[in-house]
């Protein structure tokens, strides 16, 4: 069996024959490229296919349970790492991690050497020593391969955005610049400002959200690519989900640039068919709502919007909240003072004398024919509602 040739015996201990593996790497590179020099960018470009080819060159089709997985990992280490022999301590660190995972895995044969060694080469499962030499830093093939993983995830995520939310689609510059930025974030330098709920920004870091940190990846829970997808778009599924997307690196970057917001949005509920909508009229084909019936208006959280000051059609407003049916309705003004005694248009509830209803800040889709920001009449647009600069999740009382 070809894989046996990669084992050596040192002091009665069976270890990887790194000299033989390094020699095979040089021969493989010479055959594939005409010279023995490693080209990290070329190897990383199609890393999974290149590693499969190198693995087949080294060990053929020989497979076994954990021992074969360790040999596959050793081949992957030679592929992803710098030229030469890895420090024995570094390999032992990986073996310890591998054995801990194998002890917990239902079937150790399913452990993915590509994922494990790509992540290990980028600093997962070990300490990165910047001045400790090339093997102790981030490896020259693993690091660009991680950037390519992020780039592939961004391309897939952008296709979903273009289909579901074309107003948020990424630009060609985004697709060139963001893979490197997001890879750096995943390797422990995320500064997006997202924190765990219990943290309350007490961690002393710019971001402590686990899905933004490769160190939190659990290979027994998911493969590496779904983990990257979750970091990039909030979920590994084939769709953009508003609440999950708002926790992604992509959303955080677009939000930082003012190109997207996740906010509470005012929706109407058609009294005829019950459809929720934020357009001017019910979009249900053939629906004819009854005349003279008030249309309930409600709040939907976690809606992805493009504000009108960035070329979108959503405008920030303040509404009264009915204490009985929870509908929201416009605030009228008498000169500069809000009129607090208006009844709810849905259930006719009237606030007690002198006591204003609860206020809420939300976003409203601007009708196509309404003037943009800065051109509305006195008191604001849409029935005199003023703009409110307060944060999204703060209700006014």
N, C-alpha and C positions, 0 to 999 in steps of 0.2 A: 504493500500500500504506500502511495506516494507520501502521505502525511507523516509516516514514521520517520522519514529522512529529516524532518524538521525538529525532531526531538533529539536532545543530547543528554548524556548522563554525566553529572558533575558531582563528585563526592557522594555517589550513590543516590543522587537526587535527579529525577527526570525533569529537564528544563527545556525551554525552547532553544533551538540552535539558531541564534540570531545572526551569526556570521553566514550560515548557509542561506537564511532568509534574505539577508541584505544582498548576497551575491545573486540570488534569483531575481531580486528587484532590479538590479543593474542589468542583468541579461534581458529581462522583460522590457525594460525601457529602451534598451539598445535595439531590440527586435521591433518594437512599436514605433520608435521615433528616429532610429538611425544613429542615436548617440545615447550615452548613459546618463546624461544630465536630467535630473528631475525638473519638470516644468509644472510648478504647483497650480497655476491657473488652468493649464490644459487638463491636468488630472482632476481638478475640482469641477470642471465644467459639466461633465457627465459622470459624477463621482460614483454613483451606484453601479452603472454599467462598467466603468473602468475597474472598480473594485471586484466585481464579479469576474471579469476577465483575468485580473491578476490572481484572484483566488483559484480559479480553475487552472491557471498556469502553475501555481505552487502546489496545490494539493489535489487537483483533479476532482473526481466525484467521491472521494473517500469521506465518509461521515460516521460519526459516533455520537454519543450523548454529550456529557459535559466536556470531556477531553477534546472532542472534535470542535466544540464551540470555542474552547480556549485557543485551539490552533487557528480557527477562523479569526478570532480576535487578534492573535499575534500577526497574522497576515494583514489584517486591517490596520494594526498599529504601524507596520512597516509601510503600508500604503499612505496613510494619512500623515505620518510623522516626517521629520527631517531626515536627511541621509545619515547613515551610520547606525550604530547600535544603541538602543534605548538604555537608560540607566536601570540597573536591576531593581532599585527601589521603586521606580515608577511602574514597572511591570507588576511588582508585588502588590502595589496599591490597587492596580486594576484587577488583579486576580482576586483580592479580598472583596472588592465590590461585586465582581462577577459571581463569586461563590455565595455571597449573601443573597443576591437576586435568585440564583439557581435553587437555593434552599427554599425559597418562597414560591417559586414559579410552579404552576401545575404541571407543566411539561418543559423542562429546561431546553429541549431541542428547538423550541420556538423562539428562543432568545435571539435577537437580531444583532449580529456583530457589527453591521454597518452603522446602525443607530448608536450602539453603545460606544464604539470607538470614535465616531464623529463627534459625539457629545464630549467624550473624555478628552479628545484632542483640543476641544475648545474650553476646557476647564471644569466640566461637570465631574463630580466625584473625586476631585483632587484640588490641591492648592496650586495656583498659578504663581510662579516666581519669575518676575519680569527680567531680572538680571541673572537668572540661574542657568542660562544656556538655552539653546533652541528647543530641547526636549521638555524643559520645565515651563516654557511659555506656552502660547497658543500656537499650534502646529501650522506649518506653512501650507499644507493642503487642506487640513480640517477647517481652518478659518474661512478661506474663500468658499469652501463647500457649504459651510453654514450660511454664508451670504447668499449663495445660489439657492439654498433651500428656502430662505426667506423671500428671495426674488420670485421663485416659482409660486409660492403662496400668495404673494402680492398680485401676480398676474391673474391667478384664479379668483382671488377676492375682487379684483377690479372688474372681471367679467360679470360677477354677481351684482356688483354695484351698478354697472352699466345697464343690466337688465331690470333691476328692482328700483334703483334710485339713480337715474342717469345724471341728475344734477350734482351728485357727489363723486362721479367717476374721477379717477386719478389722471393726471396729465403724464405726458411722456417724460417730463423732467422728474416727476414723482417716482415713476417706475425705475428711473436710473439712480436716483439719490437715496430713496428710502430703504432699499435692502441693506445697504451698509449701515445706515443709522439704526435700523431696527435690530440688526445682528449685534451691534455694540450694546444696545439696550438689553437684549436677552442675555448677554454675557456679564451682567451685573452692574450695568451703568445706566439703567433706565431712570430718566428724570421727568417722567410725564406727570408726576404729582398724584398718581392714583395710589390710595392706601387701603389696607384692610379696614373694615368697619370698626373693629375693636382697637385699631391703632390710634386713631384720632391725631395722626401726624406726630406721635411721640417717638417714633422709631429713629429719628435723626437722619433718615434717608429721603431722597427725592421721590422714591417710589418703593413700596413694599408689597405690591400686588403680586402674589405668587406666580400667576400665569405669565408675567413679564420677566421672569427670571429662570434661565435654563437650569439653575441649581435645584429648582423645585420639581423638575421632571421626574416622574416615576415610570420607568420602562415597563413595569408590570401592569400599569393602568392603561397606557396607550403607547403607540409607536411615536417616534420623534416628529414625523411630519404632522400628525394631528395636533401635537402640542404646539408646533410652530403656527399652524393654522389658527388655533385658538388665540394665540398671542396676537396674530396679525389682524384677524377679523372678529374675534370674540367667541367663535364657535368653529368646530371642525365640520359642521354640516354644510350642505350645499345651498345655503341661503343666508341672507343677511337678516339677523334678528336685532331689532332696535335696542333692547336693553342690554343684550350681550355685546353688540357691536360698540356700544358706548364705553365698554371696558377694554376695548382693543387698542393696540398701538396705532392703528390707522386712524381711528376716530380721534384719539388724543392729539395726533399730529394735525389733523384737519381742524380740530377745534382750536388748537393753539394759533392757527393761522386765520381763524374766524370764518372758515369755509363750511362749517357744519355745527349744529347745536342739537343736543337732545333735551327737549323741553316738554312741558305740559301744553297740549294743544286743545283748543275749543272745537268740539264736534257737535253737530246737530243730529237729532234722531227723527227720522221721517215719521210723522203720525199716521201715514198710510201703510207703509211696509215694514217699518222698524229699522230700516237701514241707517247705519251711522255714516256720516259724511262731513267733510269740511269744505266742500264746494258751495256755490251759491244755491244750487237746487239738488234735489235727490237724484242720484245717478242711476237708479234702478230703471231699466227700460220698461216703458208702459205704465209706470207708477204715476197716479194722479192724486196727490195728497188732498184731503178734505179742506175746503175753504173755511176761513174763519177760525181755524184751530191753531193755537200757538205751538211752535216747534220747540220741544225741549232742547236745551243746550247743556252739554256736560264736558267733563275734562277727561282726556286720555293722556296718561303719563308716557314717558320714554319714547316720544315721537321724534324722528329725525327730521330736522327742518333746515332750510337755507334762509337766513334772515334777509330782509329786503335790502339792507345796506350792503350786502355782499352780492346783490343781483338776484336774490330769491323773491319769494312772494309771501313771507310770513312776517307779521308785525306784532310787537309786544304790546299787550293791553292789560287793563285792570278791569275785573268784573265783580259784581256783587254775587254772593252765594246764598241761595235760598235755604233757610233753616229747616224747612219742612221737606221739600222734594229734592234738595241739593242741586237744582238747576242753577246755571250761572246766567246772569243777564246784565245788560249794559248799565253803566253809571251815567246819569245825566248831571249836568252842571248848571247852576244858576250863578252866572258870572264865574267866579273862581271857586265857589263852594259846591260840593257834591250834594245832590238832592237825595236824601236818605229815606224818604217815605214812599218811594215807588214800590208798588206791589210786584210780586213775582208774576211774570206773564203766563206761567204754566199752571200754578195752583192758587194764585191770588193771595198768597201769604203776604202780610204787610208787617214790616218790622215794628216793634214797640216804639211808641212816641219818643223821639230824641235819641234812640239807640240805632246806630247804623248797622246794617248787615255785615257779615264777615266779607272781607275782600280777598281776592286771589289774583295773582299775576300769572298770565298765560299768554300763549301766542295764537294769533288768529290768521287764517289764510286771507290775504288781501284780495278783494275782487279785482278782476282784470282791468276794470275801468276806473278804479280808484286812484287818486294821485299818490305818487311815491312819497317817502319820508321827506319832510321839509316843505311840502307843498299843500298840506291839509289846512282846513280853515281853523279859526280860533278854537282852542280847546282840544284839538286833535281830530282824528278821523273817526268814522264809524260811530256816529251818535254822540260825539263829544268825549269819547274815552281818551284820557291822557296816556302818554307813554310812562312806563314805570321802570326805573333802572335797577330795581332790586333783583336779587338772585332768584333763580327758578323755584327753588323748593321752600321759599319763605312766604307763608301766608300773611296777609295784612289783617289787622284787627282794629 
